[in-house]
């Protein structure tokens, strides 16, 4: 097609057209279609459909009253949930182009997930609570609320496993079917602020990333704790240390990607404890990233992540979203070297 985007950039990936004009904070894929939404600091949630040719097309959008920090889909792919600095959780039906306020926090909503085992939406906020919302009753009181003692900085939910990282470097581990009582509360294995959490596809553990260029691999069951380890990443010559902004597990192979403030994304194998592939560097941070539901596309956004403060903000730098066509050879587990 004349004028269609072509692979470009440092990694010859596919650029996404018509992207937000401010930092993309979160990307999430539909569970059953090659569609994703991007939530951004320009208060928008935009939906894109990716064709068989790898080209993304903008399809629809909705908005908040303040920057959007998180997005997710219902398990049937019919609804999108989002939260942000306007303190609300919104529910949007792209097919009907209708959105409603599902619930309200007392501070910005940092994380939102669809909890399929209980058919509720769970949100984590800087008001130091988790709240559970019934999508059949938008605008009503939460179906449940849990005090986690500090601001929610990171969270992930896979199956029944819910892991919440708070500002005091605590990791609250829940069985989402028993949402009022944590299975365990651990101290993060990383010494600095928790930035991102991602659960293993088999729900046996999770990865946690920090602002100080480290990633920790943690198993939930006590008998597996000898398998826990941490490693350095997103550093240059050890003296320049960058935040780990995203961790995404591959749905088929159980390997994972990290993306950071250094403008690099890297594929890893936790089982053999080795790096599978490091990709070429961008001249700005990668702010978020995610594999699609079958793992053949890796989407990531490039823009400013505010990790160096206002003085490093460049108003002229454009935001970008890229799609990487994932090859099995670069993401599949390999035997441990040596």
PyMOL commands that set and color helices and strands:
alter all, ss='L'
color gray80, all
select helices_A, chain A and resi 176-178+222-227+310-312+328-331
alter helices_A, ss='H'
color red, helices_A
select strands_A, chain A and resi 7-8+13-15+24-29+35-40+44-50+56-63+68-73+80-84+88-93+98-104+109-115+120-125+129-133+144-147+152-158+161-166+170-175+184-187+194-199+205-210+214-219+229-232+235-236+240-241+244-249+256-260+265-269+274-278+286-291+297-302+320-325
alter strands_A, ss='S'
color yellow, strands_A
deselect
rebuild
show_as cartoon
